[in-house]
Amino acid sequence: MPSPSQAPTSSESAPSLDLLRVKGYLKTTTEHHFVLQGVRDVFDIIQVPNPKRGDQEIESKLVLIGRGLGDGTEIRDCFLSALEEGLRREREEQGE
């Protein structure tokens, strides 16, 4: 078994992603606010009131806990790409 710092060779498979826990606070462009929680393959997302504290707004944040996440760069890039694709499709549906 290669050490975590070694890239797998062509005969070895890359470690799979094992997402154990997800927590997040998401603010949309339409000013809706959501809390996301998940354990393994069970997820819950609920809309919440704006938790604004005075003049300070809380920024969106997503926390992933698991194995095979690497340094987070690849996961972050994939997540942002998926969000951009979703926004693009939404704009197309709205005729923008």
N, C-alpha and C positions, 0 to 999 in steps of 0.2 A: 504494500500500500504506500503510495507516495506521500511525502510530508505535505502539509497544507501549502507550503510555499512553492511546491513543484507543480508545473502544469501537467495535466494528464497527457500521455502519449496517445497515438491513434488507436492503439489496442485497448486503452483504458477508457472507461466512460467518465465524464465529468461528474462531480458530485451533484446530486439533485437538490433542488430547492425544497426545504422543509419549513414551511411557515407555521410557527407555533402560536404567535400572538400578534394582533394588530390593534393599535389604539390611534385615534386621530381626532383632530378638530378641524373641520373644513368650513371655509367661508367662500360662498360662491360670488360670482360677479353680479348677481341679482340680490346680494346682501342676505341670502338665506344662510343659516348656520346649522351645521350638523356635527354630531358626535358619532364616531365609528368605533366599534369594538368587535373583536373577533378572537376566537380560540379555535385553532385547527381549521376546520371547514365550516364553522358556524359563525356567521357575521350578522351584526345588527347595526343599522344606521338610523338615527332618529334626528328629526329637526328640533332645534333648541332655540330659545330666545337669544337675542344678541347679548353676549356677556360683556359688553363694553364697560370699561371702568373709567369713568370720567372722560378725559380726552384720549385715553390710551385704548387702542383697539388690540384685540388678541389676534395674532396672525395664525394662518393655517399651519398645522403640523401633523405629520404622519410618522408613527413609530412602528417599525417591523422588527419582530424578534423571531429568530429561527436559525436554521443551519443552511449553509450554502449561499448566504447573502453576499459574500465577498466583502469588499470595502464599501459597498452601497452604491457605487458609481453606476454600474450596469443596471441595477434595479431602479435607481432614480431616473436614468435615461429612458428606460422602458416605460416607466410610469408617466413621465412627462410626455412621451410620444403618444401614449394611449389617450391622455387628456387632450392633447392637441388634435388628435384624430376625432375624438368625440365632439370637440368644439367645432371643427370643420364640418362634420356631418350635421350638427345642429344648425349651423349657419346656412348650409345648403337647403335644409328642410324649410327654413324660414325665408328662403329666397334672397338672402344677402349676398 
